[in-house]
């Protein structure tokens, strides 16, 4: 809902507070399939891992029925809050089911 009480389409993003780090092709190939999970396990032992929850608002005419179509980065965003990961579930595969 927007501030006028009307439903508002938006797309949410979780953005790492610590910043993004992109890998080049060679670095990506050197990583295991679970490297992000492994990194999160290591980082959470040092303290909370935080992500900003942001919603991107489309401009008039932006397609909203096909989530594979990326909206330009210049679209308005609204900060919703911060999510803190403070611990991990012991058996996350079973818990996610």
C-alpha positions in Angstrom: 0.0 0.0 0.0 1.2 3.5 -0.8 0.7 6.5 1.5 -2.7 7.2 -0.1 -3.9 3.7 0.9 -3.8 2.3 -2.7 -2.2 -1.0 -3.7 1.2 -0.3 -5.3 3.2 -2.8 -7.4 6.8 -3.1 -6.5 9.8 -5.4 -6.6 11.8 -6.0 -3.4 15.6 -6.3 -3.2 17.8 -7.5 -0.3 21.0 -5.4 -0.4 23.9 -6.4 1.7 24.8 -3.6 4.2 28.5 -4.7 3.8 28.3 -4.0 0.1 28.2 -6.1 -3.0 31.2 -7.9 -4.4 30.9 -9.2 -7.9 33.1 -12.1 -9.2 34.7 -12.3 -12.6 34.3 -15.5 -14.5 37.6 -17.0 -13.4 36.9 -16.3 -9.7 33.4 -17.7 -10.0 34.7 -21.0 -11.5 37.1 -21.3 -8.6 34.3 -21.3 -6.1 32.2 -24.2 -4.9 28.5 -24.3 -5.6 27.8 -23.6 -1.9 30.3 -20.8 -1.4 27.7 -18.2 -0.5 26.2 -20.5 2.2 29.7 -21.2 3.5 30.6 -17.5 3.6 27.3 -16.7 5.5 28.1 -19.4 8.1 31.5 -17.9 8.6 30.3 -14.3 8.7 27.5 -14.9 11.2 30.0 -16.2 13.8 31.5 -12.7 13.8 28.2 -10.9 14.3 24.9 -10.1 12.7 24.9 -10.1 8.8 22.6 -7.3 7.7 20.6 -6.7 4.6 18.6 -3.6 3.6 15.1 -4.4 2.3 14.3 -2.0 -0.5 11.2 -1.9 -2.8 11.7 -0.6 -6.3 8.6 1.2 -7.7 7.9 1.1 -11.4 7.3 4.1 -13.7 4.1 4.2 -15.8 4.4 1.7 -18.6 7.0 -0.5 -16.9 6.0 -4.2 -17.3 4.7 -5.7 -14.1 3.5 -9.1 -15.1 6.9 -10.5 -16.2 9.5 -10.5 -13.3 12.3 -11.5 -15.7 12.2 -8.0 -17.3 14.5 -5.8 -15.4 13.4 -2.2 -14.6 16.0 0.5 -15.0 18.0 1.4 -11.9 16.7 5.0 -11.9 13.3 3.9 -10.6 12.2 5.2 -7.2 13.1 3.0 -4.3 11.6 2.9 -0.8 13.7 1.6 2.2 11.5 -0.8 4.1 13.9 -1.9 6.9 16.9 -3.9 7.8 17.1 -7.7 8.2 19.7 -9.1 10.6 20.8 -12.7 10.3 22.1 -13.6 13.8 22.2 -17.4 13.6 21.7 -20.2 11.2 19.4 -23.3 11.5 21.5 -26.4 12.1 19.9 -28.4 9.2 18.8 -25.6 6.8 17.9 -28.1 4.0 15.3 -29.8 6.2 14.1 -26.5 7.7 13.5 -24.9 4.2 11.3 -27.8 3.2 
